[in-house]
């Protein structure tokens, strides 16, 4: 039994069009552009006139993953999830299942044709191989996007500093109330900055009130606990990645609305899973992320990003060992981090032989659900000289979206939503990648880190397999140390805030055994897939 989409006036025609055996895609009746997923306006000509358009049902596999993890009781692994580019327009793609063959026979370039599976009034478009292979590369080579010039020469980033940082206990199944974790982190950050709660006039968090172990309850819960009476608050998921909560705080301080904003991020996924709270509803799936993926068993970001990773490996001739160097580097660094969850040594054989999750990802390609809270304070730059510890300056940020938001309709060569943000960063500073002393790159999956490294220009597109130099270039004593704390792959999944915590520790020279000598500039990334953000931080100059 597949998860089924909620039928709405916008999508019902798509999910029922297979009743007569024909695949239909939204078409603009004015300029004839095909559009998927359906939207109320044509992106090419802005016409509001649209109609379902019959297409051939033929296409080419441009990305895929063989899923071997049971996400749903009704979906028996293994099964192949794929992105199929339609014959009429390779820019129009469907996430689907490839059926009628062994999942391990699915490959990029495989020519396929549609067939439908009927279930409770929904016709699910699946695809089966025709026996042919498409030798044409249907996905264009990635380009570094042109971004908008800054509207003014002064930089708001230079009017703020990061003044304090705090962290709660971090671990697996702590069985601690998440609000308690948040309060622990917040109070430590306030103490670290030499402030009092009365000094805090702003609160900012991500993703706000969210379930499934992803939040302490948002601004509402923390304000009720601490009674700060802030001038300004921010909390929600539509931000430039989890670190977007910090960028929003920078804007509030730089504008003069606030003087000290307390930013926080709390996760308790590990305890949530152990307590078996909630669970997936029996109702149908809705929403832009899952509606077009859940019917095909693509329940996790692991599935979605794995398809891009396989496209990358095929396109650039890379192997899983490239991903392995990211995992091994994180584990080696975590051995020097007393709060990291995974500190045991790991070899490449350990990595390659780990339980497969969804190809090319195995267990150690995926970050660790945990319980933790991290808080950071953004303050007006005028207080830098009064702080008990060195202020961390914000050199630049990058937030511009340069791709479609949909995970399967635009960038397939890299993790989506990293190219524009990276390009934007370098337009807001005179520094270049060669000026960066260490990189804190989001590693929810190993491929995310590869994507950020290339997007930020530390090497060219498709060059990471050689640039990593067997992991030597990104080691603690390498040319560009990456994730000295172990990253989310080994320290634990704190959704971007762990990277910010480590950057501050490194730039203050407080990182202990993993301290990067003379570190003065760090790049910190947050998110990807969904809109993301990147910061360039530097140590305060004497």
C-alpha positions as CSV (number, residue, x, y, z in Angstrom):
1,X,0.0,0.0,0.0
2,X,1.6,3.2,-1.1
3,X,1.2,6.6,0.6
4,X,-1.3,8.5,-1.5
5,X,-1.4,12.2,-2.3
6,X,-4.2,14.4,-1.1
7,X,-6.2,15.3,-4.2
8,X,-6.8,19.0,-4.6
9,X,-8.1,21.2,-7.4
10,X,-4.5,21.9,-8.4
11,X,-3.3,18.3,-8.7
12,X,-6.3,16.0,-9.1
13,X,-6.1,15.9,-12.9
14,X,-2.5,14.7,-12.6
15,X,-3.1,11.9,-10.2
16,X,-6.2,10.7,-12.1
17,X,-5.1,11.2,-15.7
18,X,-3.7,7.7,-15.9
19,X,-7.2,6.3,-16.0
20,X,-7.1,6.3,-19.8
21,X,-3.4,5.2,-19.9
22,X,-2.0,8.7,-20.8
23,X,0.5,10.8,-18.8
24,X,-0.5,14.4,-18.6
25,X,1.7,17.4,-17.6
26,X,0.5,21.0,-17.1
27,X,0.9,23.0,-20.3
28,X,0.7,26.7,-20.9
29,X,-2.0,27.3,-23.5
30,X,-0.3,30.5,-24.6
31,X,3.4,29.6,-25.0
32,X,3.1,25.8,-24.8
33,X,5.7,25.4,-22.0
34,X,5.3,22.3,-20.0
35,X,5.4,22.8,-16.2
36,X,5.8,20.4,-13.3
37,X,4.8,20.3,-10.5
38,X,1.7,22.2,-11.4
39,X,1.6,26.0,-10.7
40,X,-1.0,28.7,-11.1
41,X,1.2,30.7,-13.4
42,X,3.5,29.9,-16.3
43,X,7.1,30.6,-15.3
44,X,8.0,31.3,-19.0
45,X,5.4,33.9,-20.0
46,X,3.5,34.5,-16.7
47,X,0.2,33.4,-18.3
48,X,-2.5,32.2,-16.0
49,X,-4.0,30.1,-18.8
50,X,-3.1,26.4,-18.4
51,X,-4.4,22.9,-19.2
52,X,-3.4,19.3,-18.8
53,X,-1.4,18.2,-21.8
54,X,-0.9,14.6,-23.0
55,X,2.7,13.6,-23.4
56,X,4.3,10.5,-24.8
57,X,5.1,8.9,-21.5
58,X,8.7,8.2,-22.7
59,X,11.7,9.5,-20.8
60,X,15.3,8.9,-19.6
61,X,16.6,8.1,-16.1
62,X,18.8,11.0,-15.1
63,X,19.2,10.2,-11.4
64,X,18.3,7.2,-9.2
65,X,18.9,5.5,-6.0
66,X,18.2,1.9,-4.9
67,X,16.6,2.1,-1.5
68,X,17.4,-0.7,1.0
69,X,16.0,0.8,4.2
70,X,12.5,0.2,5.3
71,X,11.0,3.7,5.7
72,X,7.4,2.4,5.6
73,X,5.9,-0.9,6.6
74,X,4.1,-1.2,3.3
75,X,7.2,-0.6,1.1
76,X,9.4,-3.7,0.9
77,X,13.0,-2.8,0.0
78,X,14.9,-2.9,-2.2
79,X,13.2,-0.7,-4.7
80,X,14.5,1.8,-7.3
81,X,13.6,5.5,-7.0
82,X,14.5,7.6,-10.0
83,X,14.2,11.0,-11.6
84,X,13.0,10.6,-15.2
85,X,13.4,13.4,-17.7
86,X,10.6,13.5,-20.2
87,X,11.3,13.0,-23.9
88,X,9.4,16.2,-24.7
89,X,11.5,18.4,-22.5
90,X,14.4,17.1,-20.3
91,X,13.8,20.0,-17.9
92,X,10.5,18.5,-17.0
93,X,11.1,15.6,-14.6
94,X,9.2,13.1,-12.5
95,X,10.3,11.3,-9.4
96,X,9.0,7.8,-9.7
97,X,9.8,4.1,-9.4
98,X,11.5,2.0,-12.1
99,X,9.6,-1.3,-12.1
100,X,9.7,-4.5,-14.2
101,X,13.5,-5.1,-13.7
102,X,15.9,-5.8,-10.8
103,X,16.5,-2.6,-9.0
104,X,20.3,-3.1,-9.4
105,X,19.8,-3.0,-13.2
106,X,18.6,0.7,-13.1
107,X,21.2,3.1,-14.5
108,X,21.5,6.7,-15.7
109,X,20.6,7.0,-19.4
110,X,18.1,4.1,-19.2
111,X,15.2,4.7,-21.6
112,X,11.8,4.1,-19.9
113,X,8.1,4.4,-20.6
114,X,5.2,5.0,-18.3
115,X,2.8,2.5,-16.8
116,X,0.2,3.2,-14.2
117,X,-0.7,1.6,-10.9
118,X,-4.2,2.2,-9.7
119,X,-4.9,2.5,-6.0
120,X,-8.0,4.0,-4.4
121,X,-8.8,6.4,-7.2
122,X,-5.2,7.5,-7.8
123,X,-3.2,6.4,-10.8
124,X,0.5,6.4,-9.9
125,X,2.8,6.9,-12.8
126,X,5.6,4.3,-12.7
127,X,8.2,3.6,-15.4
128,X,9.7,0.5,-16.9
129,X,12.7,0.0,-19.1
130,X,12.3,-0.2,-22.8
131,X,15.7,-1.8,-23.3
132,X,17.3,1.2,-24.9
133,X,20.0,3.6,-23.6
134,X,20.0,7.3,-24.2
135,X,23.6,8.4,-25.0
136,X,22.8,12.1,-24.8
137,X,23.6,13.9,-21.5
138,X,20.2,15.4,-20.7
139,X,21.4,17.4,-17.7
140,X,23.5,20.5,-18.5
141,X,26.9,21.1,-17.0
142,X,26.5,23.2,-13.8
143,X,27.4,26.9,-14.0
144,X,28.4,29.3,-11.3
145,X,25.3,31.5,-11.2
146,X,25.4,35.2,-11.8
147,X,23.9,36.9,-8.7
148,X,22.4,40.3,-8.1
149,X,24.9,43.1,-7.3
150,X,24.6,44.5,-3.8
151,X,22.2,47.5,-3.7
152,X,24.5,49.5,-1.5
153,X,28.2,49.6,-0.8
154,X,28.1,49.3,3.0
155,X,27.6,45.9,4.5
156,X,25.1,45.2,7.3
157,X,27.3,42.3,8.4
158,X,29.9,44.7,9.6
159,X,27.5,46.3,12.1
160,X,27.2,43.0,14.1
161,X,29.3,40.6,16.0
162,X,28.8,37.1,17.4
163,X,29.2,37.7,21.1
164,X,28.3,34.5,22.9
165,X,27.7,30.8,22.3
166,X,26.3,28.1,24.5
167,X,25.5,24.4,24.2
168,X,23.5,21.9,26.2
169,X,24.4,18.3,26.7
170,X,24.5,16.4,23.4
171,X,23.8,12.7,23.0
172,X,21.5,9.9,22.0
173,X,18.2,9.4,23.8
174,X,19.0,11.8,26.7
175,X,15.4,11.5,27.8
176,X,15.5,15.2,28.7
177,X,12.7,17.7,28.0
178,X,13.7,19.6,24.9
179,X,12.8,23.0,26.4
180,X,15.2,22.2,29.2
181,X,18.0,21.6,26.6
182,X,17.1,25.0,25.0
183,X,17.2,26.9,28.3
184,X,20.6,25.3,29.2
185,X,22.1,26.4,25.9
186,X,20.5,29.9,26.0
187,X,21.7,30.6,29.6
188,X,25.2,29.4,28.7
189,X,25.3,31.7,25.7
190,X,24.2,34.7,27.8
191,X,26.9,34.0,30.4
192,X,29.5,33.4,27.7
193,X,28.8,36.9,26.3
194,X,29.0,38.5,29.7
195,X,25.4,39.6,29.5
196,X,22.3,39.2,31.6
197,X,18.9,38.1,30.4
198,X,17.7,41.7,30.8
199,X,20.2,42.6,28.0
200,X,18.5,40.3,25.5
201,X,16.0,42.1,23.3
202,X,15.5,39.7,20.5
203,X,14.8,36.0,20.0
204,X,15.3,34.0,16.8
205,X,15.0,30.3,16.0
206,X,14.5,27.7,13.3
207,X,12.1,26.1,12.4
208,X,9.7,27.5,15.1
209,X,6.9,25.3,16.4
210,X,7.7,22.0,14.7
211,X,6.9,18.4,15.7
212,X,8.7,15.1,15.2
213,X,11.5,16.0,17.7
214,X,12.6,19.0,15.6
215,X,11.9,21.8,18.0
216,X,11.6,22.8,21.7
217,X,8.4,24.7,20.8
218,X,9.9,27.7,19.2
219,X,10.0,31.3,20.4
220,X,6.8,30.9,22.3
221,X,8.1,28.1,24.5
222,X,11.5,29.8,25.2
223,X,9.9,33.2,25.9
224,X,7.4,31.6,28.3
225,X,10.4,30.0,30.1
226,X,12.7,33.0,30.3
227,X,10.2,35.9,30.2
228,X,12.6,38.2,28.2
229,X,9.9,40.4,26.7
230,X,11.8,40.9,23.4
231,X,11.5,43.8,21.0
232,X,11.7,41.4,18.0
233,X,11.2,37.7,17.4
234,X,11.7,35.4,14.5
235,X,10.8,31.7,14.1
236,X,9.9,29.6,11.1
237,X,11.1,27.2,8.5
238,X,11.2,29.4,5.4
239,X,14.7,30.8,6.1
240,X,18.1,30.5,4.5
241,X,18.8,27.2,6.2
242,X,18.8,26.7,9.9
243,X,21.5,29.3,10.2
244,X,19.0,31.7,8.6
245,X,17.8,32.3,12.1
246,X,21.2,33.9,12.8
247,X,21.2,35.9,9.6
248,X,17.8,37.3,10.4
249,X,19.1,38.3,13.8
250,X,22.0,40.1,12.1
251,X,19.5,42.1,10.1
252,X,17.5,43.0,13.1
253,X,20.6,44.2,15.0
254,X,22.1,46.0,12.0
255,X,18.8,47.9,11.5
256,X,18.9,49.2,15.0
257,X,15.8,47.3,16.1
258,X,17.7,45.2,18.6
259,X,21.0,45.2,20.4
260,X,21.5,41.6,21.5
261,X,19.5,38.7,19.8
262,X,19.5,35.3,21.3
263,X,19.4,32.6,18.6
264,X,18.8,29.0,19.4
265,X,18.2,25.6,17.7
266,X,17.0,22.5,19.5
267,X,16.6,18.9,18.4
268,X,15.4,15.8,20.3
269,X,14.9,13.4,17.5
270,X,16.6,10.6,19.3
271,X,14.4,10.7,22.4
272,X,11.3,11.4,20.2
273,X,12.0,8.1,18.3
274,X,12.6,6.2,21.5
275,X,9.3,7.4,23.0
276,X,7.4,6.5,19.8
277,X,5.5,9.8,20.1
278,X,3.0,10.5,17.3
279,X,3.7,8.6,14.2
280,X,2.7,8.9,10.6
281,X,-1.0,9.7,10.1
282,X,-3.2,7.3,8.2
283,X,-4.4,10.2,6.0
284,X,-3.1,11.2,2.6
285,X,0.1,13.1,1.9
286,X,0.1,16.8,1.1
287,X,2.6,19.6,0.8
288,X,5.2,20.4,-1.9
289,X,8.0,18.2,-0.5
290,X,6.3,14.8,0.0
291,X,3.3,14.9,-2.3
292,X,5.4,14.1,-5.4
293,X,7.8,11.7,-3.7
294,X,6.0,9.7,-0.9
295,X,3.9,7.7,-3.4
296,X,7.2,6.2,-4.6
297,X,8.7,5.4,-1.3
298,X,11.0,8.4,-1.4
299,X,10.3,9.3,2.2
300,X,13.7,10.8,3.3
301,X,16.1,13.5,2.2
302,X,18.5,10.5,2.1
303,X,16.6,9.2,-1.0
304,X,16.4,12.6,-2.6
305,X,20.0,13.6,-2.2
306,X,21.2,10.1,-3.0
307,X,19.8,10.4,-6.5
308,X,21.9,13.6,-7.1
309,X,24.9,11.8,-5.6
310,X,24.5,8.9,-8.1
311,X,24.2,11.4,-11.0
312,X,27.4,13.1,-9.8
313,X,29.3,9.8,-9.5
314,X,28.2,8.7,-13.0
315,X,28.9,12.1,-14.6
316,X,32.3,12.7,-13.2
317,X,33.6,9.2,-12.8
318,X,33.9,9.4,-9.0
319,X,33.5,6.4,-6.6
320,X,32.1,5.9,-3.1
321,X,35.6,6.3,-1.8
322,X,35.3,10.1,-2.5
323,X,32.3,10.2,-0.1
324,X,34.2,8.0,2.3
325,X,36.9,10.5,2.8
326,X,34.4,13.0,4.1
327,X,33.1,10.4,6.6
328,X,36.5,9.3,7.7
329,X,37.8,12.8,8.1
330,X,34.8,13.7,10.3
331,X,35.4,10.6,12.4
332,X,39.1,11.2,12.9
333,X,38.4,14.8,14.0
334,X,35.6,13.7,16.3
335,X,38.1,11.5,18.2
336,X,39.5,14.9,19.5
337,X,36.0,16.2,20.4
338,X,34.9,15.0,23.9
339,X,31.2,15.7,23.2
340,X,31.0,13.9,19.8
341,X,28.7,10.9,19.7
342,X,30.8,8.7,17.4
343,X,34.5,8.8,18.4
344,X,35.6,5.3,17.6
345,X,38.2,4.9,14.8
346,X,36.8,4.1,11.3
347,X,38.6,2.7,8.2
348,X,37.6,2.9,4.6
349,X,36.7,-0.8,4.8
350,X,34.4,0.0,7.8
351,X,32.8,2.7,5.7
352,X,32.3,0.7,2.5
353,X,31.0,-2.4,4.4
354,X,28.5,-0.5,6.5
355,X,24.8,-1.3,6.2
356,X,23.4,0.1,2.9
357,X,20.7,2.7,3.3
358,X,19.9,4.1,-0.2
359,X,22.6,3.9,-2.9
360,X,25.2,5.3,-2.9
361,X,24.7,6.0,0.8
362,X,25.5,3.6,3.6
363,X,25.0,4.1,7.3
364,X,28.1,6.3,7.7
365,X,27.0,8.7,4.9
366,X,24.2,9.8,7.1
367,X,24.3,12.1,10.1
368,X,23.3,11.1,13.6
369,X,19.9,12.0,15.1
370,X,20.5,13.3,18.6
371,X,19.2,15.5,21.4
372,X,20.9,18.8,21.8
373,X,20.5,22.6,21.8
374,X,22.9,25.3,20.7
375,X,22.5,29.0,21.2
376,X,24.4,32.0,19.7
377,X,24.1,35.7,20.5
378,X,24.2,38.3,17.8
379,X,25.1,41.8,19.2
380,X,25.7,45.3,17.9
381,X,29.3,45.7,16.8
382,X,29.7,48.7,19.2
383,X,29.9,46.3,22.2
384,X,32.8,44.3,20.7
385,X,35.4,45.9,23.0
386,X,33.4,45.3,26.1
387,X,32.9,41.6,25.7
388,X,34.8,39.1,28.0
389,X,35.8,37.0,25.1
390,X,37.0,38.0,21.5
391,X,34.1,39.1,19.3
392,X,33.6,37.2,16.1
393,X,33.1,39.4,13.1
394,X,30.8,38.6,10.2
395,X,32.7,39.3,7.0
396,X,29.9,38.4,4.6
397,X,26.8,36.2,4.1
398,X,25.3,34.5,1.1
399,X,21.6,33.8,0.7
400,X,20.5,34.3,-2.9
401,X,18.3,31.5,-4.4
402,X,19.5,30.9,-8.0
403,X,17.7,27.6,-8.7
404,X,14.2,26.2,-8.6
405,X,13.1,25.2,-5.1
406,X,11.8,21.8,-6.2
407,X,14.4,19.1,-5.4
408,X,14.1,17.2,-8.7
409,X,13.4,19.9,-11.3
410,X,16.7,21.8,-11.3
411,X,20.2,21.0,-10.1
412,X,21.0,17.3,-10.2
413,X,24.8,17.5,-10.3
414,X,25.1,18.7,-6.7
415,X,22.9,19.1,-3.7
416,X,20.3,21.7,-4.6
417,X,20.4,25.2,-3.1
418,X,24.1,25.6,-2.6
419,X,25.2,27.3,-5.9
420,X,23.5,30.6,-5.6
421,X,24.2,31.1,-2.0
422,X,27.9,30.3,-2.5
423,X,28.2,32.7,-5.4
424,X,26.4,35.4,-3.4
425,X,28.8,35.2,-0.6
426,X,31.8,36.1,-2.7
427,X,30.1,39.2,-4.0
428,X,29.9,40.7,-0.5
429,X,33.6,40.5,0.4
430,X,37.0,41.1,-1.1
431,X,38.2,37.8,0.4
432,X,38.5,34.8,-1.8
433,X,38.4,31.0,-1.1
434,X,42.2,30.9,-0.7
435,X,41.8,33.3,2.3
436,X,39.7,30.8,4.2
437,X,41.5,29.0,7.1
438,X,38.9,26.3,7.8
439,X,35.5,25.2,6.4
440,X,32.5,24.1,8.4
441,X,30.4,22.6,5.7
442,X,26.9,21.1,6.2
443,X,27.2,17.3,6.1
444,X,23.8,15.9,6.7
445,X,25.0,13.5,4.1
446,X,28.6,13.1,2.8
447,X,27.5,14.3,-0.6
448,X,26.3,17.6,0.9
449,X,29.9,18.4,2.0
450,X,31.2,17.6,-1.5
451,X,28.6,19.9,-3.0
452,X,29.4,22.8,-0.7
453,X,33.2,22.4,-1.3
454,X,32.7,22.7,-5.0
455,X,30.0,25.4,-4.9
456,X,32.2,27.6,-2.7
457,X,35.0,27.4,-5.3
458,X,37.6,25.4,-3.3
459,X,37.8,23.2,-6.4
460,X,36.0,23.0,-9.7
461,X,32.8,21.1,-10.4
462,X,33.5,17.4,-10.5
463,X,37.1,17.8,-9.2
464,X,36.6,16.9,-5.5
465,X,37.6,13.2,-6.1
466,X,41.2,14.4,-6.9
467,X,41.2,17.6,-4.8
468,X,40.5,15.7,-1.6
469,X,43.8,13.9,-2.1
470,X,42.7,10.9,-0.1
471,X,41.4,13.1,2.7
472,X,44.7,14.8,3.3
473,X,43.7,18.2,2.0
474,X,40.8,18.5,4.5
475,X,42.5,17.0,7.5
476,X,43.3,19.1,10.6
477,X,46.8,19.7,9.3
478,X,45.7,20.0,5.7
479,X,45.4,22.9,3.3
480,X,41.7,23.4,4.2
481,X,40.6,21.7,7.4
482,X,37.0,20.7,7.1
483,X,34.6,20.1,10.1
484,X,37.3,19.9,12.8
485,X,34.6,18.9,15.4
486,X,33.5,15.9,13.3
487,X,30.5,17.4,11.6
488,X,27.0,16.1,12.0
489,X,28.3,12.7,10.7
490,X,30.1,12.1,13.9
491,X,29.3,14.8,16.5
492,X,25.5,14.7,15.9
493,X,22.8,16.4,13.9
494,X,22.3,19.9,15.3
495,X,21.0,21.2,12.0
496,X,23.8,23.7,11.2
497,X,24.2,25.3,14.6
498,X,27.0,22.8,15.5
499,X,29.1,24.2,12.7
500,X,28.6,27.8,14.0
501,X,29.6,26.7,17.5
502,X,32.8,25.1,16.2
503,X,33.7,28.1,14.0
504,X,33.4,30.4,17.1
505,X,35.5,28.0,19.2
506,X,38.2,27.8,16.5
507,X,38.3,31.6,15.9
508,X,38.6,32.2,19.7
509,X,41.3,29.5,19.9
510,X,39.2,27.5,22.3
511,X,39.0,24.2,20.3
512,X,41.6,22.3,22.4
513,X,43.2,19.3,20.7
514,X,41.6,20.0,17.4
515,X,42.5,23.7,17.3
516,X,43.6,24.9,13.8
517,X,46.8,26.9,14.2
518,X,46.4,30.7,13.6
519,X,42.8,30.2,12.4
520,X,41.4,33.7,11.6
521,X,38.8,33.1,8.9
522,X,36.1,30.4,8.7
523,X,33.3,29.7,6.2
524,X,30.1,28.2,7.7
525,X,27.3,26.7,5.7
526,X,23.9,25.7,6.7
527,X,21.3,23.6,4.9
528,X,20.9,22.8,1.3
529,X,18.1,21.0,-0.6
530,X,15.8,23.6,1.0
531,X,17.0,27.2,0.8
532,X,20.3,27.6,2.6
533,X,22.8,30.1,3.8
534,X,26.5,30.6,4.2
535,X,28.5,32.9,6.4
536,X,32.2,34.1,6.3
537,X,33.4,34.7,9.8
538,X,36.7,36.2,11.0
539,X,38.5,36.8,14.3
540,X,38.3,40.3,15.6
541,X,41.4,42.3,14.6
542,X,43.4,43.9,17.4
